[in-house]
């Protein structure tokens, strides 16, 4: 069974027992979450799309991690101006436990 879910404005294709990284979600490691916004479900060739989807995806928060450092470097030539900034995006690692 495959489902397309929307988490924090992004769409993800998920299957049972899959682990994925999503934008930061509030909660502690080990907390159970329900993803109610299911856009599509493929159940052995039977597609349910839009309002016909009556499924819920249950997941568990595994960990909170940070992504790789992204560096933004600005420079203006012949002026002696340069600026270097960096940031690390926060992600939450979740494991899909069931699609019902």
N, C-alpha and C positions, 0 to 999 in steps of 0.2 A: 504494500500500500504506500502510495506516494502522495504527499500533500504540499501545496504551495501556501505558505503563511506570510503574514505581514507583521514584522516586528520592528518597532521604532522607525517606521517609514520606509523600510527596506523589505524586499520580498526574498524569501528563502525557500528552496525546495528541500523538503525533509523526508526522511524515512525513519522507521523505528530503530532505536539503538544508535542513532547517528549523533556524533558530537560536532558542534559547530560554534564559531565565534560570532557573536552579534554585538551591536552597540550596547553600551553599558545599561544594565537593568538593575534597579534597586533590589536589594535582598542579600542574604548571607549565603555562603556556600552550604549546600544541602537543602535549601528551601525548594519547595515544589511550586511551579508556576503553571497556569493554564493560559494557552494562547487561543483566544476566542476568534480572532480575525483570520479565518481560513478561507482562502480564495478559490482553491481547486482541490479536488480529491480524485485520485485515480485508484480504483479498487478492482484490480485484475481486469482492466479494460473498460470498466464502467466509469465514465467521467461524470462528476458533479461539479457544476460551475455556478458561481454567483449566489443567488438566493436559495438555490436548491441544495447547497452544502449545509448539512446539519452535523458537522463534525467538530470535535475539539481536540486540540493537541496538548498533551501533558508533557512537561519537561522538568528537569531538575537542574538547578544552578550548580556547576562543578567548581568554578573558580572565577576570580576577577583578575584580569591581566592587562598589561599595557602593550601597545603595538610598537613597531620599530620607530626610531626617531626620524622625523621628517624635518629637514633643515631648509629654511628659507633664507637666502642670501641676497642682499640688495647692495648695489654699488653704482656710484656715478663716476664716470671716468673723468680724470683730470681735476677732480674736486677734493679728493682725499676722503670722500664719504663712503663708508661701508658699514653694513649692519648684518649681523648673523643671529637668527633666532631659530629655535627648534621646539618641537612639541611631540608628545607621545599620546596617541589616542587611546582612551580606555575602552576595553572590550570585556564582555562577559562570556565565559565558556559554558554552554549548556549542553545537556544530553537529553534527547527526545526519548521519553519512556513509552508513550503509547499514542496512537491515533485512533480515536473512537468516534 
